[in-house]
């Protein structure tokens, strides 16, 4: 049986490995593989092949509607008329909304994304007998594994 688990690279990982060795798992049956974390910044704009589910035009469209109504209303009093001023208001409102949304995604949410959650840094693979699987799994969970998976294999 093989157990795969992910850990942050901290003292709990070392303690878990030591505890597994004390419980009879041989050193040759324990593999720790460090992960390379993403160093490049996440992309803000979506492509045809990838989307993160956020949109930049929602606030822009709402402000475009509001500004076009205001522009058309005021346009009755101005020289170019309500149609031109409505279109100008829509363009200005959409631009302001787009810039607001871009600012919130790029600056504010980026800081929240960096602080949020724990990140896997090490994959720990343990080969053991089927009878030891539950003991090994309990040891991994009690030492703050981020995730554990079991795979039946030949040993």
Phi and psi in radians as a Rosetta constraint file:
Dihedral C 1 N 2 CA 2 C 2 CIRCULARHARMONIC -2.054 0.35
Dihedral N 2 CA 2 C 2 N 3 CIRCULARHARMONIC 2.393 0.35
Dihedral C 2 N 3 CA 3 C 3 CIRCULARHARMONIC -2.051 0.35
Dihedral N 3 CA 3 C 3 N 4 CIRCULARHARMONIC 2.237 0.35
Dihedral C 3 N 4 CA 4 C 4 CIRCULARHARMONIC -1.907 0.35
Dihedral N 4 CA 4 C 4 N 5 CIRCULARHARMONIC 2.346 0.35
Dihedral C 4 N 5 CA 5 C 5 CIRCULARHARMONIC -2.515 0.35
Dihedral N 5 CA 5 C 5 N 6 CIRCULARHARMONIC 2.702 0.35
Dihedral C 5 N 6 CA 6 C 6 CIRCULARHARMONIC -2.030 0.35
Dihedral N 6 CA 6 C 6 N 7 CIRCULARHARMONIC 2.493 0.35
Dihedral C 6 N 7 CA 7 C 7 CIRCULARHARMONIC -2.370 0.35
Dihedral N 7 CA 7 C 7 N 8 CIRCULARHARMONIC 2.767 0.35
Dihedral C 7 N 8 CA 8 C 8 CIRCULARHARMONIC -1.363 0.35
Dihedral N 8 CA 8 C 8 N 9 CIRCULARHARMONIC 2.698 0.35
Dihedral C 8 N 9 CA 9 C 9 CIRCULARHARMONIC -1.453 0.35
Dihedral N 9 CA 9 C 9 N 10 CIRCULARHARMONIC 1.570 0.35
Dihedral C 9 N 10 CA 10 C 10 CIRCULARHARMONIC -2.547 0.35
Dihedral N 10 CA 10 C 10 N 11 CIRCULARHARMONIC -2.988 0.35
Dihedral C 10 N 11 CA 11 C 11 CIRCULARHARMONIC -1.168 0.35
Dihedral N 11 CA 11 C 11 N 12 CIRCULARHARMONIC -0.497 0.35
Dihedral C 11 N 12 CA 12 C 12 CIRCULARHARMONIC -1.099 0.35
Dihedral N 12 CA 12 C 12 N 13 CIRCULARHARMONIC -0.572 0.35
Dihedral C 12 N 13 CA 13 C 13 CIRCULARHARMONIC -1.120 0.35
Dihedral N 13 CA 13 C 13 N 14 CIRCULARHARMONIC -0.811 0.35
Dihedral C 13 N 14 CA 14 C 14 CIRCULARHARMONIC -1.107 0.35
Dihedral N 14 CA 14 C 14 N 15 CIRCULARHARMONIC -0.707 0.35
Dihedral C 14 N 15 CA 15 C 15 CIRCULARHARMONIC -1.144 0.35
Dihedral N 15 CA 15 C 15 N 16 CIRCULARHARMONIC -0.692 0.35
Dihedral C 15 N 16 CA 16 C 16 CIRCULARHARMONIC -1.109 0.35
Dihedral N 16 CA 16 C 16 N 17 CIRCULARHARMONIC -0.734 0.35
Dihedral C 16 N 17 CA 17 C 17 CIRCULARHARMONIC -1.125 0.35
Dihedral N 17 CA 17 C 17 N 18 CIRCULARHARMONIC -0.754 0.35
Dihedral C 17 N 18 CA 18 C 18 CIRCULARHARMONIC -1.105 0.35
Dihedral N 18 CA 18 C 18 N 19 CIRCULARHARMONIC -0.729 0.35
Dihedral C 18 N 19 CA 19 C 19 CIRCULARHARMONIC -1.121 0.35
Dihedral N 19 CA 19 C 19 N 20 CIRCULARHARMONIC -0.677 0.35
Dihedral C 19 N 20 CA 20 C 20 CIRCULARHARMONIC -1.109 0.35
Dihedral N 20 CA 20 C 20 N 21 CIRCULARHARMONIC -0.715 0.35
Dihedral C 20 N 21 CA 21 C 21 CIRCULARHARMONIC -1.131 0.35
Dihedral N 21 CA 21 C 21 N 22 CIRCULARHARMONIC -0.666 0.35
Dihedral C 21 N 22 CA 22 C 22 CIRCULARHARMONIC -1.158 0.35
Dihedral N 22 CA 22 C 22 N 23 CIRCULARHARMONIC -0.531 0.35
Dihedral C 22 N 23 CA 23 C 23 CIRCULARHARMONIC -1.494 0.35
Dihedral N 23 CA 23 C 23 N 24 CIRCULARHARMONIC 0.090 0.35
Dihedral C 23 N 24 CA 24 C 24 CIRCULARHARMONIC 1.837 0.35
Dihedral N 24 CA 24 C 24 N 25 CIRCULARHARMONIC 0.089 0.35
Dihedral C 24 N 25 CA 25 C 25 CIRCULARHARMONIC -1.473 0.35
Dihedral N 25 CA 25 C 25 N 26 CIRCULARHARMONIC 2.204 0.35
Dihedral C 25 N 26 CA 26 C 26 CIRCULARHARMONIC -1.228 0.35
Dihedral N 26 CA 26 C 26 N 27 CIRCULARHARMONIC 2.658 0.35
Dihedral C 26 N 27 CA 27 C 27 CIRCULARHARMONIC -1.053 0.35
Dihedral N 27 CA 27 C 27 N 28 CIRCULARHARMONIC -0.571 0.35
Dihedral C 27 N 28 CA 28 C 28 CIRCULARHARMONIC -1.193 0.35
Dihedral N 28 CA 28 C 28 N 29 CIRCULARHARMONIC -0.278 0.35
Dihedral C 28 N 29 CA 29 C 29 CIRCULARHARMONIC -1.710 0.35
Dihedral N 29 CA 29 C 29 N 30 CIRCULARHARMONIC 0.059 0.35
Dihedral C 29 N 30 CA 30 C 30 CIRCULARHARMONIC -2.034 0.35
Dihedral N 30 CA 30 C 30 N 31 CIRCULARHARMONIC 2.144 0.35
Dihedral C 30 N 31 CA 31 C 31 CIRCULARHARMONIC -2.141 0.35
Dihedral N 31 CA 31 C 31 N 32 CIRCULARHARMONIC 2.216 0.35
Dihedral C 31 N 32 CA 32 C 32 CIRCULARHARMONIC -1.989 0.35
Dihedral N 32 CA 32 C 32 N 33 CIRCULARHARMONIC 2.120 0.35
Dihedral C 32 N 33 CA 33 C 33 CIRCULARHARMONIC -2.068 0.35
Dihedral N 33 CA 33 C 33 N 34 CIRCULARHARMONIC 2.002 0.35
Dihedral C 33 N 34 CA 34 C 34 CIRCULARHARMONIC -1.297 0.35
Dihedral N 34 CA 34 C 34 N 35 CIRCULARHARMONIC 2.513 0.35
Dihedral C 34 N 35 CA 35 C 35 CIRCULARHARMONIC -1.717 0.35
Dihedral N 35 CA 35 C 35 N 36 CIRCULARHARMONIC 2.574 0.35
Dihedral C 35 N 36 CA 36 C 36 CIRCULARHARMONIC -1.567 0.35
Dihedral N 36 CA 36 C 36 N 37 CIRCULARHARMONIC 2.038 0.35
Dihedral C 36 N 37 CA 37 C 37 CIRCULARHARMONIC -1.405 0.35
Dihedral N 37 CA 37 C 37 N 38 CIRCULARHARMONIC 2.747 0.35
Dihedral C 37 N 38 CA 38 C 38 CIRCULARHARMONIC -1.106 0.35
Dihedral N 38 CA 38 C 38 N 39 CIRCULARHARMONIC 2.210 0.35
Dihedral C 38 N 39 CA 39 C 39 CIRCULARHARMONIC -1.821 0.35
Dihedral N 39 CA 39 C 39 N 40 CIRCULARHARMONIC -0.426 0.35
Dihedral C 39 N 40 CA 40 C 40 CIRCULARHARMONIC -1.408 0.35
Dihedral N 40 CA 40 C 40 N 41 CIRCULARHARMONIC 2.636 0.35
Dihedral C 40 N 41 CA 41 C 41 CIRCULARHARMONIC -1.312 0.35
Dihedral N 41 CA 41 C 41 N 42 CIRCULARHARMONIC 2.541 0.35
Dihedral C 41 N 42 CA 42 C 42 CIRCULARHARMONIC -1.151 0.35
Dihedral N 42 CA 42 C 42 N 43 CIRCULARHARMONIC 2.567 0.35
Dihedral C 42 N 43 CA 43 C 43 CIRCULARHARMONIC -1.372 0.35
Dihedral N 43 CA 43 C 43 N 44 CIRCULARHARMONIC 2.464 0.35
Dihedral C 43 N 44 CA 44 C 44 CIRCULARHARMONIC -1.501 0.35
Dihedral N 44 CA 44 C 44 N 45 CIRCULARHARMONIC -0.754 0.35
Dihedral C 44 N 45 CA 45 C 45 CIRCULARHARMONIC -1.565 0.35
Dihedral N 45 CA 45 C 45 N 46 CIRCULARHARMONIC 2.473 0.35
Dihedral C 45 N 46 CA 46 C 46 CIRCULARHARMONIC -1.399 0.35
Dihedral N 46 CA 46 C 46 N 47 CIRCULARHARMONIC 2.733 0.35
Dihedral C 46 N 47 CA 47 C 47 CIRCULARHARMONIC -2.052 0.35
Dihedral N 47 CA 47 C 47 N 48 CIRCULARHARMONIC -3.122 0.35
Dihedral C 47 N 48 CA 48 C 48 CIRCULARHARMONIC -1.232 0.35
Dihedral N 48 CA 48 C 48 N 49 CIRCULARHARMONIC -0.381 0.35
Dihedral C 48 N 49 CA 49 C 49 CIRCULARHARMONIC -1.739 0.35
Dihedral N 49 CA 49 C 49 N 50 CIRCULARHARMONIC -0.241 0.35
Dihedral C 49 N 50 CA 50 C 50 CIRCULARHARMONIC -2.521 0.35
Dihedral N 50 CA 50 C 50 N 51 CIRCULARHARMONIC 2.357 0.35
Dihedral C 50 N 51 CA 51 C 51 CIRCULARHARMONIC -2.500 0.35
Dihedral N 51 CA 51 C 51 N 52 CIRCULARHARMONIC 2.428 0.35
Dihedral C 51 N 52 CA 52 C 52 CIRCULARHARMONIC -1.727 0.35
Dihedral N 52 CA 52 C 52 N 53 CIRCULARHARMONIC 0.046 0.35
Dihedral C 52 N 53 CA 53 C 53 CIRCULARHARMONIC 1.542 0.35
Dihedral N 53 CA 53 C 53 N 54 CIRCULARHARMONIC 0.032 0.35
Dihedral C 53 N 54 CA 54 C 54 CIRCULARHARMONIC -1.829 0.35
Dihedral N 54 CA 54 C 54 N 55 CIRCULARHARMONIC 2.690 0.35
Dihedral C 54 N 55 CA 55 C 55 CIRCULARHARMONIC -2.215 0.35
Dihedral N 55 CA 55 C 55 N 56 CIRCULARHARMONIC 2.622 0.35
Dihedral C 55 N 56 CA 56 C 56 CIRCULARHARMONIC -1.779 0.35
Dihedral N 56 CA 56 C 56 N 57 CIRCULARHARMONIC -0.170 0.35
Dihedral C 56 N 57 CA 57 C 57 CIRCULARHARMONIC -1.713 0.35
Dihedral N 57 CA 57 C 57 N 58 CIRCULARHARMONIC -0.087 0.35
Dihedral C 57 N 58 CA 58 C 58 CIRCULARHARMONIC -1.122 0.35
Dihedral N 58 CA 58 C 58 N 59 CIRCULARHARMONIC -0.865 0.35
Dihedral C 58 N 59 CA 59 C 59 CIRCULARHARMONIC -1.199 0.35
Dihedral N 59 CA 59 C 59 N 60 CIRCULARHARMONIC -0.659 0.35
Dihedral C 59 N 60 CA 60 C 60 CIRCULARHARMONIC -1.067 0.35
Dihedral N 60 CA 60 C 60 N 61 CIRCULARHARMONIC -0.747 0.35
Dihedral C 60 N 61 CA 61 C 61 CIRCULARHARMONIC -1.191 0.35
Dihedral N 61 CA 61 C 61 N 62 CIRCULARHARMONIC -0.674 0.35
Dihedral C 61 N 62 CA 62 C 62 CIRCULARHARMONIC -1.127 0.35
Dihedral N 62 CA 62 C 62 N 63 CIRCULARHARMONIC -0.782 0.35
Dihedral C 62 N 63 CA 63 C 63 CIRCULARHARMONIC -1.226 0.35
Dihedral N 63 CA 63 C 63 N 64 CIRCULARHARMONIC -0.571 0.35
Dihedral C 63 N 64 CA 64 C 64 CIRCULARHARMONIC -1.098 0.35
Dihedral N 64 CA 64 C 64 N 65 CIRCULARHARMONIC -0.728 0.35
Dihedral C 64 N 65 CA 65 C 65 CIRCULARHARMONIC -1.101 0.35
Dihedral N 65 CA 65 C 65 N 66 CIRCULARHARMONIC -0.838 0.35
Dihedral C 65 N 66 CA 66 C 66 CIRCULARHARMONIC -1.109 0.35
Dihedral N 66 CA 66 C 66 N 67 CIRCULARHARMONIC -0.799 0.35
Dihedral C 66 N 67 CA 67 C 67 CIRCULARHARMONIC -1.205 0.35
Dihedral N 67 CA 67 C 67 N 68 CIRCULARHARMONIC -0.556 0.35
Dihedral C 67 N 68 CA 68 C 68 CIRCULARHARMONIC -1.234 0.35
Dihedral N 68 CA 68 C 68 N 69 CIRCULARHARMONIC -0.640 0.35
Dihedral C 68 N 69 CA 69 C 69 CIRCULARHARMONIC -1.140 0.35
Dihedral N 69 CA 69 C 69 N 70 CIRCULARHARMONIC -0.769 0.35
Dihedral C 69 N 70 CA 70 C 70 CIRCULARHARMONIC -1.136 0.35
Dihedral N 70 CA 70 C 70 N 71 CIRCULARHARMONIC -0.757 0.35
Dihedral C 70 N 71 CA 71 C 71 CIRCULARHARMONIC -1.093 0.35
Dihedral N 71 CA 71 C 71 N 72 CIRCULARHARMONIC -0.716 0.35
Dihedral C 71 N 72 CA 72 C 72 CIRCULARHARMONIC -1.193 0.35
Dihedral N 72 CA 72 C 72 N 73 CIRCULARHARMONIC -0.653 0.35
Dihedral C 72 N 73 CA 73 C 73 CIRCULARHARMONIC -1.147 0.35
Dihedral N 73 CA 73 C 73 N 74 CIRCULARHARMONIC -0.782 0.35
Dihedral C 73 N 74 CA 74 C 74 CIRCULARHARMONIC -1.270 0.35
Dihedral N 74 CA 74 C 74 N 75 CIRCULARHARMONIC -0.482 0.35
Dihedral C 74 N 75 CA 75 C 75 CIRCULARHARMONIC -1.091 0.35
Dihedral N 75 CA 75 C 75 N 76 CIRCULARHARMONIC -0.376 0.35
Dihedral C 75 N 76 CA 76 C 76 CIRCULARHARMONIC -1.125 0.35
Dihedral N 76 CA 76 C 76 N 77 CIRCULARHARMONIC -0.479 0.35
Dihedral C 76 N 77 CA 77 C 77 CIRCULARHARMONIC -1.587 0.35
Dihedral N 77 CA 77 C 77 N 78 CIRCULARHARMONIC -0.359 0.35
Dihedral C 77 N 78 CA 78 C 78 CIRCULARHARMONIC -1.644 0.35
Dihedral N 78 CA 78 C 78 N 79 CIRCULARHARMONIC 2.972 0.35
Dihedral C 78 N 79 CA 79 C 79 CIRCULARHARMONIC -1.179 0.35
Dihedral N 79 CA 79 C 79 N 80 CIRCULARHARMONIC -0.760 0.35
Dihedral C 79 N 80 CA 80 C 80 CIRCULARHARMONIC -1.359 0.35
Dihedral N 80 CA 80 C 80 N 81 CIRCULARHARMONIC -0.257 0.35
Dihedral C 80 N 81 CA 81 C 81 CIRCULARHARMONIC 1.656 0.35
Dihedral N 81 CA 81 C 81 N 82 CIRCULARHARMONIC 3.001 0.35
Dihedral C 81 N 82 CA 82 C 82 CIRCULARHARMONIC -1.227 0.35
Dihedral N 82 CA 82 C 82 N 83 CIRCULARHARMONIC -0.532 0.35
Dihedral C 82 N 83 CA 83 C 83 CIRCULARHARMONIC -1.196 0.35
Dihedral N 83 CA 83 C 83 N 84 CIRCULARHARMONIC -0.877 0.35
Dihedral C 83 N 84 CA 84 C 84 CIRCULARHARMONIC -1.094 0.35
Dihedral N 84 CA 84 C 84 N 85 CIRCULARHARMONIC -0.774 0.35
Dihedral C 84 N 85 CA 85 C 85 CIRCULARHARMONIC -1.217 0.35
Dihedral N 85 CA 85 C 85 N 86 CIRCULARHARMONIC -0.520 0.35
Dihedral C 85 N 86 CA 86 C 86 CIRCULARHARMONIC -1.149 0.35
Dihedral N 86 CA 86 C 86 N 87 CIRCULARHARMONIC -0.745 0.35
Dihedral C 86 N 87 CA 87 C 87 CIRCULARHARMONIC -1.172 0.35
Dihedral N 87 CA 87 C 87 N 88 CIRCULARHARMONIC -0.700 0.35
Dihedral C 87 N 88 CA 88 C 88 CIRCULARHARMONIC -1.112 0.35
Dihedral N 88 CA 88 C 88 N 89 CIRCULARHARMONIC -0.746 0.35
Dihedral C 88 N 89 CA 89 C 89 CIRCULARHARMONIC -1.086 0.35
Dihedral N 89 CA 89 C 89 N 90 CIRCULARHARMONIC -0.693 0.35
Dihedral C 89 N 90 CA 90 C 90 CIRCULARHARMONIC -1.128 0.35
Dihedral N 90 CA 90 C 90 N 91 CIRCULARHARMONIC -0.755 0.35
Dihedral C 90 N 91 CA 91 C 91 CIRCULARHARMONIC -1.112 0.35
Dihedral N 91 CA 91 C 91 N 92 CIRCULARHARMONIC -0.792 0.35
Dihedral C 91 N 92 CA 92 C 92 CIRCULARHARMONIC -1.131 0.35
Dihedral N 92 CA 92 C 92 N 93 CIRCULARHARMONIC -0.774 0.35
Dihedral C 92 N 93 CA 93 C 93 CIRCULARHARMONIC -1.093 0.35
Dihedral N 93 CA 93 C 93 N 94 CIRCULARHARMONIC -0.759 0.35
Dihedral C 93 N 94 CA 94 C 94 CIRCULARHARMONIC -1.110 0.35
Dihedral N 94 CA 94 C 94 N 95 CIRCULARHARMONIC -0.740 0.35
Dihedral C 94 N 95 CA 95 C 95 CIRCULARHARMONIC -1.091 0.35
Dihedral N 95 CA 95 C 95 N 96 CIRCULARHARMONIC -0.786 0.35
Dihedral C 95 N 96 CA 96 C 96 CIRCULARHARMONIC -1.103 0.35
Dihedral N 96 CA 96 C 96 N 97 CIRCULARHARMONIC -0.780 0.35
Dihedral C 96 N 97 CA 97 C 97 CIRCULARHARMONIC -1.100 0.35
Dihedral N 97 CA 97 C 97 N 98 CIRCULARHARMONIC -0.715 0.35
Dihedral C 97 N 98 CA 98 C 98 CIRCULARHARMONIC -1.116 0.35
Dihedral N 98 CA 98 C 98 N 99 CIRCULARHARMONIC -0.751 0.35
Dihedral C 98 N 99 CA 99 C 99 CIRCULARHARMONIC -1.151 0.35
Dihedral N 99 CA 99 C 99 N 100 CIRCULARHARMONIC -0.697 0.35
Dihedral C 99 N 100 CA 100 C 100 CIRCULARHARMONIC -1.066 0.35
Dihedral N 100 CA 100 C 100 N 101 CIRCULARHARMONIC -0.820 0.35
Dihedral C 100 N 101 CA 101 C 101 CIRCULARHARMONIC -1.158 0.35
Dihedral N 101 CA 101 C 101 N 102 CIRCULARHARMONIC -0.703 0.35
Dihedral C 101 N 102 CA 102 C 102 CIRCULARHARMONIC -1.093 0.35
Dihedral N 102 CA 102 C 102 N 103 CIRCULARHARMONIC -0.725 0.35
Dihedral C 102 N 103 CA 103 C 103 CIRCULARHARMONIC -1.090 0.35
Dihedral N 103 CA 103 C 103 N 104 CIRCULARHARMONIC -0.785 0.35
Dihedral C 103 N 104 CA 104 C 104 CIRCULARHARMONIC -1.153 0.35
Dihedral N 104 CA 104 C 104 N 105 CIRCULARHARMONIC -0.686 0.35
Dihedral C 104 N 105 CA 105 C 105 CIRCULARHARMONIC -1.247 0.35
Dihedral N 105 CA 105 C 105 N 106 CIRCULARHARMONIC -0.750 0.35
Dihedral C 105 N 106 CA 106 C 106 CIRCULARHARMONIC -1.346 0.35
Dihedral N 106 CA 106 C 106 N 107 CIRCULARHARMONIC -0.723 0.35
Dihedral C 106 N 107 CA 107 C 107 CIRCULARHARMONIC -1.729 0.35
Dihedral N 107 CA 107 C 107 N 108 CIRCULARHARMONIC -1.028 0.35
Dihedral C 107 N 108 CA 108 C 108 CIRCULARHARMONIC -1.263 0.35
Dihedral N 108 CA 108 C 108 N 109 CIRCULARHARMONIC -0.891 0.35
Dihedral C 108 N 109 CA 109 C 109 CIRCULARHARMONIC -1.254 0.35
Dihedral N 109 CA 109 C 109 N 110 CIRCULARHARMONIC -0.445 0.35
Dihedral C 109 N 110 CA 110 C 110 CIRCULARHARMONIC -1.093 0.35
Dihedral N 110 CA 110 C 110 N 111 CIRCULARHARMONIC -0.764 0.35
Dihedral C 110 N 111 CA 111 C 111 CIRCULARHARMONIC -1.119 0.35
Dihedral N 111 CA 111 C 111 N 112 CIRCULARHARMONIC -0.671 0.35
Dihedral C 111 N 112 CA 112 C 112 CIRCULARHARMONIC -1.179 0.35
Dihedral N 112 CA 112 C 112 N 113 CIRCULARHARMONIC -0.677 0.35
Dihedral C 112 N 113 CA 113 C 113 CIRCULARHARMONIC -1.115 0.35
Dihedral N 113 CA 113 C 113 N 114 CIRCULARHARMONIC -0.623 0.35
Dihedral C 113 N 114 CA 114 C 114 CIRCULARHARMONIC -1.212 0.35
Dihedral N 114 CA 114 C 114 N 115 CIRCULARHARMONIC -0.608 0.35
Dihedral C 114 N 115 CA 115 C 115 CIRCULARHARMONIC -1.468 0.35
Dihedral N 115 CA 115 C 115 N 116 CIRCULARHARMONIC -0.386 0.35
Dihedral C 115 N 116 CA 116 C 116 CIRCULARHARMONIC -1.433 0.35
Dihedral N 116 CA 116 C 116 N 117 CIRCULARHARMONIC 2.335 0.35
Dihedral C 116 N 117 CA 117 C 117 CIRCULARHARMONIC 1.378 0.35
Dihedral N 117 CA 117 C 117 N 118 CIRCULARHARMONIC 2.922 0.35
Dihedral C 117 N 118 CA 118 C 118 CIRCULARHARMONIC -1.811 0.35
Dihedral N 118 CA 118 C 118 N 119 CIRCULARHARMONIC 2.649 0.35
Dihedral C 118 N 119 CA 119 C 119 CIRCULARHARMONIC -2.061 0.35
Dihedral N 119 CA 119 C 119 N 120 CIRCULARHARMONIC 2.360 0.35
Dihedral C 119 N 120 CA 120 C 120 CIRCULARHARMONIC -1.210 0.35
Dihedral N 120 CA 120 C 120 N 121 CIRCULARHARMONIC 2.356 0.35
Dihedral C 120 N 121 CA 121 C 121 CIRCULARHARMONIC -2.163 0.35
Dihedral N 121 CA 121 C 121 N 122 CIRCULARHARMONIC -0.384 0.35
Dihedral C 121 N 122 CA 122 C 122 CIRCULARHARMONIC -2.427 0.35
Dihedral N 122 CA 122 C 122 N 123 CIRCULARHARMONIC 2.394 0.35
Dihedral C 122 N 123 CA 123 C 123 CIRCULARHARMONIC -1.791 0.35
Dihedral N 123 CA 123 C 123 N 124 CIRCULARHARMONIC 2.210 0.35
Dihedral C 123 N 124 CA 124 C 124 CIRCULARHARMONIC -1.892 0.35
Dihedral N 124 CA 124 C 124 N 125 CIRCULARHARMONIC 2.149 0.35
Dihedral C 124 N 125 CA 125 C 125 CIRCULARHARMONIC -1.983 0.35
Dihedral N 125 CA 125 C 125 N 126 CIRCULARHARMONIC 2.196 0.35
Dihedral C 125 N 126 CA 126 C 126 CIRCULARHARMONIC -2.151 0.35
Dihedral N 126 CA 126 C 126 N 127 CIRCULARHARMONIC 2.130 0.35
Dihedral C 126 N 127 CA 127 C 127 CIRCULARHARMONIC -1.609 0.35
Dihedral N 127 CA 127 C 127 N 128 CIRCULARHARMONIC 2.212 0.35
Dihedral C 127 N 128 CA 128 C 128 CIRCULARHARMONIC -2.636 0.35
Dihedral N 128 CA 128 C 128 N 129 CIRCULARHARMONIC 3.011 0.35
Dihedral C 128 N 129 CA 129 C 129 CIRCULARHARMONIC -1.351 0.35
Dihedral N 129 CA 129 C 129 N 130 CIRCULARHARMONIC 2.765 0.35
Dihedral C 129 N 130 CA 130 C 130 CIRCULARHARMONIC -1.030 0.35
Dihedral N 130 CA 130 C 130 N 131 CIRCULARHARMONIC -0.579 0.35
Dihedral C 130 N 131 CA 131 C 131 CIRCULARHARMONIC -1.231 0.35
Dihedral N 131 CA 131 C 131 N 132 CIRCULARHARMONIC -0.416 0.35
Dihedral C 131 N 132 CA 132 C 132 CIRCULARHARMONIC -1.596 0.35
Dihedral N 132 CA 132 C 132 N 133 CIRCULARHARMONIC -0.124 0.35
Dihedral C 132 N 133 CA 133 C 133 CIRCULARHARMONIC -1.040 0.35
Dihedral N 133 CA 133 C 133 N 134 CIRCULARHARMONIC -0.776 0.35
Dihedral C 133 N 134 CA 134 C 134 CIRCULARHARMONIC -1.167 0.35
Dihedral N 134 CA 134 C 134 N 135 CIRCULARHARMONIC -0.695 0.35
Dihedral C 134 N 135 CA 135 C 135 CIRCULARHARMONIC -1.081 0.35
Dihedral N 135 CA 135 C 135 N 136 CIRCULARHARMONIC -0.802 0.35
Dihedral C 135 N 136 CA 136 C 136 CIRCULARHARMONIC -1.100 0.35
Dihedral N 136 CA 136 C 136 N 137 CIRCULARHARMONIC -0.758 0.35
Dihedral C 136 N 137 CA 137 C 137 CIRCULARHARMONIC -1.079 0.35
Dihedral N 137 CA 137 C 137 N 138 CIRCULARHARMONIC -0.749 0.35
Dihedral C 137 N 138 CA 138 C 138 CIRCULARHARMONIC -1.108 0.35
Dihedral N 138 CA 138 C 138 N 139 CIRCULARHARMONIC -0.687 0.35
Dihedral C 138 N 139 CA 139 C 139 CIRCULARHARMONIC -1.110 0.35
Dihedral N 139 CA 139 C 139 N 140 CIRCULARHARMONIC -0.770 0.35
Dihedral C 139 N 140 CA 140 C 140 CIRCULARHARMONIC -1.110 0.35
Dihedral N 140 CA 140 C 140 N 141 CIRCULARHARMONIC -0.794 0.35
Dihedral C 140 N 141 CA 141 C 141 CIRCULARHARMONIC -1.141 0.35
Dihedral N 141 CA 141 C 141 N 142 CIRCULARHARMONIC -0.679 0.35
Dihedral C 141 N 142 CA 142 C 142 CIRCULARHARMONIC -1.238 0.35
Dihedral N 142 CA 142 C 142 N 143 CIRCULARHARMONIC -0.276 0.35
Dihedral C 142 N 143 CA 143 C 143 CIRCULARHARMONIC -1.854 0.35
Dihedral N 143 CA 143 C 143 N 144 CIRCULARHARMONIC 0.519 0.35
Dihedral C 143 N 144 CA 144 C 144 CIRCULARHARMONIC 1.128 0.35
Dihedral N 144 CA 144 C 144 N 145 CIRCULARHARMONIC 0.801 0.35
Dihedral C 144 N 145 CA 145 C 145 CIRCULARHARMONIC -1.172 0.35
Dihedral N 145 CA 145 C 145 N 146 CIRCULARHARMONIC 2.487 0.35
Dihedral C 145 N 146 CA 146 C 146 CIRCULARHARMONIC -1.386 0.35
Dihedral N 146 CA 146 C 146 N 147 CIRCULARHARMONIC -0.458 0.35
Dihedral C 146 N 147 CA 147 C 147 CIRCULARHARMONIC -2.864 0.35
Dihedral N 147 CA 147 C 147 N 148 CIRCULARHARMONIC 2.583 0.35
Dihedral C 147 N 148 CA 148 C 148 CIRCULARHARMONIC -2.380 0.35
Dihedral N 148 CA 148 C 148 N 149 CIRCULARHARMONIC 2.398 0.35
Dihedral C 148 N 149 CA 149 C 149 CIRCULARHARMONIC -2.364 0.35
Dihedral N 149 CA 149 C 149 N 150 CIRCULARHARMONIC 2.513 0.35
Dihedral C 149 N 150 CA 150 C 150 CIRCULARHARMONIC -1.960 0.35
Dihedral N 150 CA 150 C 150 N 151 CIRCULARHARMONIC 2.455 0.35
Dihedral C 150 N 151 CA 151 C 151 CIRCULARHARMONIC -2.337 0.35
Dihedral N 151 CA 151 C 151 N 152 CIRCULARHARMONIC 2.182 0.35
Dihedral C 151 N 152 CA 152 C 152 CIRCULARHARMONIC -1.356 0.35
Dihedral N 152 CA 152 C 152 N 153 CIRCULARHARMONIC 2.304 0.35
Dihedral C 152 N 153 CA 153 C 153 CIRCULARHARMONIC -2.549 0.35
Dihedral N 153 CA 153 C 153 N 154 CIRCULARHARMONIC 3.120 0.35
Dihedral C 153 N 154 CA 154 C 154 CIRCULARHARMONIC -1.595 0.35
Dihedral N 154 CA 154 C 154 N 155 CIRCULARHARMONIC 2.466 0.35
